[in-house]
Amino acid sequence: MTTVVYTDGACSGNPGPGGWAWAISGGEYAAGAEGHTTNQRMEITAALEAVRAISGPLEVVSDSTYVVHCFRDRWHEGWKRRGWRNSQKQPVANRDLWEPFIELVLARGDVSFRWVKGHSGDPMNDVVDRLAVEAATTQRARLGGAPPTSLGPPDTFGTGESSQSEPEQSTAWVDDEQGTLF
């Protein structure tokens, strides 16, 4: 049976404080944060962390065409063939994330990718969006057994409403069931 995991990344400013999240409907979820990053890095990180954490056949659902096209359309093959240059002959951005991610996906051989339109009312895409925004805003991470159902208002990044100024880089895990920070 294939597990379906939703992933998303968020960033206040680009670059700025960011967050990422993944969640399985009715199952596990995780979110993390970085103090100075980009939305693309958070999108990649969300999917990478999901693939690292979840074993067995996996379908990654993302609103990032960047992530989905890399695998579905095999952009990574062209990048490698051109010496990690994109089709415009520029160095591939975020190579430090792409290389381990691509290696992991190819080694597993049981991961597929599907695109979902962001902010389109897909309930699980909304959940991971809010988890990623929360992580970016608070610079705190979460880890739990089932995605929370009450996460506050939808994404307000890009509206100038963020009160975060210049947070320190932080990554932490909070086990919601135990209240343990590790």
C-alpha positions as CSV (number, residue, x, y, z in Angstrom):
1,M,0.0,0.0,0.0
2,T,1.3,3.4,-1.0
3,T,1.5,6.1,1.7
4,V,0.4,9.6,0.6
5,V,2.3,12.5,2.2
6,Y,1.7,16.2,1.7
7,T,4.6,18.6,1.9
8,D,5.0,22.4,1.9
9,G,7.4,25.1,2.6
10,A,7.0,28.7,3.6
11,C,9.2,31.8,3.9
12,S,8.7,35.3,5.2
13,G,10.7,37.3,2.8
14,N,12.8,35.6,0.2
15,P,15.3,35.1,1.8
16,G,14.0,35.2,5.4
17,P,12.8,33.0,8.2
18,G,11.3,29.8,6.8
19,G,9.5,26.7,7.7
20,W,8.7,23.3,6.2
21,A,6.1,20.6,6.9
22,W,4.9,17.2,5.9
23,A,1.8,15.3,7.0
24,I,0.0,12.1,6.3
25,S,-3.8,12.3,6.6
26,G,-4.8,10.8,9.9
27,G,-1.1,9.9,10.5
28,E,2.2,11.4,11.4
29,Y,3.4,14.9,10.7
30,A,6.6,17.0,11.2
31,A,7.6,20.6,10.7
32,G,10.9,22.4,11.0
33,A,12.4,25.9,10.7
34,E,15.4,27.8,9.5
35,G,16.2,31.4,10.3
36,H,17.5,32.5,7.0
37,T,16.4,30.6,3.9
38,T,14.2,30.7,0.8
39,N,10.8,29.3,-0.1
40,Q,12.4,26.9,-2.7
41,R,14.8,25.6,0.0
42,M,11.9,25.0,2.3
43,E,9.8,23.2,-0.4
44,I,12.7,20.9,-1.1
45,T,13.4,20.3,2.6
46,A,9.8,19.4,3.3
47,A,9.8,16.7,0.6
48,L,13.3,15.5,1.6
49,E,12.4,15.1,5.2
50,A,9.2,13.2,4.4
51,V,11.1,10.8,2.2
52,R,13.7,10.3,4.9
53,A,11.1,9.7,7.6
54,I,8.6,7.5,5.9
55,S,9.4,4.0,4.7
56,G,7.6,1.9,2.1
57,P,6.0,3.0,-1.2
58,L,5.4,6.8,-1.0
59,E,3.6,9.4,-3.0
60,V,4.7,12.9,-2.3
61,V,2.1,15.5,-3.0
62,S,3.4,19.1,-3.3
63,D,2.3,22.5,-4.6
64,S,5.9,23.1,-5.7
65,T,6.3,22.5,-9.4
66,Y,10.1,22.9,-8.7
67,V,10.0,19.7,-6.6
68,V,7.5,17.7,-8.7
69,H,9.1,18.5,-12.0
70,C,12.6,17.5,-10.8
71,F,11.4,13.9,-10.4
72,R,8.3,13.6,-12.6
73,D,9.9,15.3,-15.6
74,R,13.4,14.0,-14.7
75,W,15.1,17.4,-14.6
76,H,17.8,15.9,-12.4
77,E,19.0,13.8,-15.3
78,G,19.7,16.9,-17.3
79,W,21.3,18.6,-14.4
80,K,23.7,15.7,-13.9
81,R,24.4,15.3,-17.6
82,R,25.3,19.1,-17.8
83,G,27.6,19.0,-14.8
84,W,24.9,20.4,-12.4
85,R,23.9,23.2,-14.7
86,N,20.4,24.0,-15.6
87,S,19.0,24.4,-19.2
88,Q,20.2,28.0,-19.2
89,K,23.7,26.8,-18.4
90,Q,23.6,28.3,-14.9
91,P,24.6,26.4,-11.7
92,V,21.6,24.5,-10.3
93,A,20.3,26.3,-7.3
94,N,20.1,24.4,-4.0
95,R,22.4,21.7,-5.2
96,D,23.3,21.0,-1.5
97,L,19.7,19.8,-1.0
98,W,19.0,18.3,-4.4
99,E,22.0,15.9,-4.4
100,P,21.1,14.0,-1.3
101,F,17.4,14.2,-2.1
102,I,17.8,12.8,-5.6
103,E,20.2,10.1,-4.4
104,L,17.7,9.0,-1.7
105,V,14.7,8.9,-4.1
106,L,16.6,7.0,-6.8
107,A,18.0,4.5,-4.2
108,R,14.6,3.8,-2.8
109,G,12.9,3.4,-6.2
110,D,9.4,3.5,-4.5
111,V,8.7,7.3,-4.4
112,S,6.4,9.1,-6.8
113,F,5.4,12.8,-7.0
114,R,2.1,14.6,-7.7
115,W,1.4,18.3,-8.0
116,V,-1.5,19.9,-6.2
117,K,-2.5,23.5,-6.7
118,G,-1.7,25.5,-3.6
119,H,-4.5,27.5,-1.8
120,S,-7.1,25.6,-3.8
121,G,-9.0,24.1,-0.9
122,D,-7.3,20.8,-0.7
123,P,-7.6,20.0,3.0
124,M,-4.2,18.3,3.4
125,N,-2.4,20.9,1.4
126,D,-3.9,23.5,3.7
127,V,-2.7,21.6,6.8
128,V,0.9,21.4,5.6
129,D,0.8,25.1,4.5
130,R,-0.3,26.2,7.9
131,L,2.2,23.9,9.7
132,A,5.0,25.4,7.5
133,V,3.8,29.0,8.1
134,E,3.6,28.3,11.8
135,A,7.2,26.9,11.8
136,A,8.4,29.9,9.8
137,T,6.7,32.4,12.1
138,T,7.6,30.8,15.5
139,Q,10.9,29.3,14.4
140,R,9.8,26.2,16.3
141,A,9.3,22.7,15.0
142,R,6.7,20.1,15.6
143,L,6.5,16.3,15.5
144,G,3.3,14.4,16.2
145,G,1.1,11.4,15.7
146,A,-1.7,13.1,13.8
147,P,-1.8,16.5,12.1
148,P,-3.5,19.1,14.3
149,T,-6.9,20.3,13.0
150,S,-6.8,23.9,14.4
151,L,-3.8,25.8,13.2
152,G,-5.1,29.4,13.0
153,P,-5.5,31.6,10.0
154,P,-4.4,30.7,6.4
155,D,-1.0,31.8,5.1
156,T,-0.5,35.5,5.6
157,F,3.2,35.6,4.4
158,G,3.8,38.1,1.7
159,T,1.1,40.5,3.2
160,G,3.5,42.4,5.4
161,E,1.8,41.0,8.5
162,S,4.7,39.1,9.9
163,S,6.1,40.5,13.1
164,Q,9.4,38.5,12.9
165,S,12.4,40.6,12.4
166,E,15.7,38.8,12.3
167,P,15.4,35.4,14.1
168,E,18.3,33.3,14.9
169,Q,18.6,30.1,12.9
170,S,17.0,27.3,14.8
171,T,15.8,23.8,14.3
172,A,14.2,21.9,17.1
173,W,11.7,19.0,17.4
174,V,8.8,19.1,19.7
175,D,6.9,15.8,20.4
176,D,3.4,17.2,20.9
177,E,2.3,14.1,22.8
178,Q,5.1,14.2,25.4
179,G,5.9,17.9,25.3
180,T,9.6,17.0,24.9
181,L,12.0,19.2,23.0
182,F,14.8,17.4,21.4
